[in-house]
Amino acid sequence: MSKSTEQELSELHGTVARVLKTQLTETIEVTNEDTGEKEELLTATPAVLSAAIKFLKDNDITASVAEDE
């Protein structure tokens, strides 16, 4: 079996990132039974959240907190 090319790995990386982003931002619209108002709820499962966190960690993606001026 031959090794993947850098281009193939780059495309796969981009695809995984897009799929995770879609799954993390997908919502469903529900009606609050008490108020009758429509609400949007995120549908991401704990497994998707875990996969996204691992993806970020494995790719050394971090965030830094900016100090207030």
GITAQUI-V506697 format. One record per run of one state. SS is the DSSP state (A for helix, B for strand, O for the rest). FROM is the first residue (numbers start at 1). TO is the last residue. If there is no record, write none. Layout:
# GITAQUI-V506697
SS:FROM:TO + SS:FROM:TO
This chain:
# GITAQUI-V506697
O:1:5 + A:6:25 + O:26:26 + B:27:31 + O:32:37 + B:38:42 + O:43:45 + A:46:58 + O:59:69
